[in-house]
Amino acid sequence: MHQVTQPAILYFGTPVVLISTVNPDGSFNLAPMSSAWWLGQRCVLGLAAGSKTTQNLLRTGQCVLNLPSEAMGAQVDRLARTTGSDPVPEGKARRGYRHVGDKFGVAGLTPIASLTVKAPRAMECPVQLEAELEESHPIAANDPAWRGRSLVLQVAVRKVHTATEILADGEPDRIDPDKWRPLIMSFQRFYGLAPGQVHGSELAKIPEAAYRA
């Protein structure tokens, strides 16, 4: 049984990403988002055109994609309705956002130096991906209601840092999906993954190294 419906959002469930960037004054910004997906060593990000994160990424061409675990929901939630923009944009002000200068401090996370970019990593996140901007494109350019509001940003991952406890036994270049427990956002709410696979996977029989360029 199906029926036609018109949800205001279509966030069916994707991993949460904390994007760290460098502000014009050299301080750090940290912003949660979940409109991200990966293909090979690239990641595609969907971001508001006017956000501080987007402005920083377009200006510097660098960021770190920090992936929190399912145990970090409280820390991520402390960043909800905060913005690095001052003054707070009108649209965000209507939704109860406030300006915060020290995003890492508010979240209770620790900025640490990266190896290839100036943006810091969030030490507590089990996965930290140093990345550089390759392309940016407007989205919904033909929709008058949404034109100019969002961008698609493609970044290339330059360096991957992972907690040792989520690596496959005896395989330092492979993350074990049974050990990695990402924080998932689905329709504005936080979830984790149920333990164990729900079904076997034919694709899992292909060695991951076969996908390396």
Secondary structure, DSSP 4 states (H G I P E B T S, - for coil): -------S-----EE-EEEEEE-TTS-EEEEEE--EEEETTEEEEEEETTSHHHHHHHHH-EEEEEE-BGGGHHHHHTTTTEES-SSPPHHHHHTT-EE-S-HHHHHT--EE--SSSSSPEETTSSEEEEEEEEEEEESSTT-TTTTTSEEEEEEEEEEEEE-GGGEETTEEEEE-TTT--B-EEETTEEE-PPSS-SS--SGGGS-GGGG--
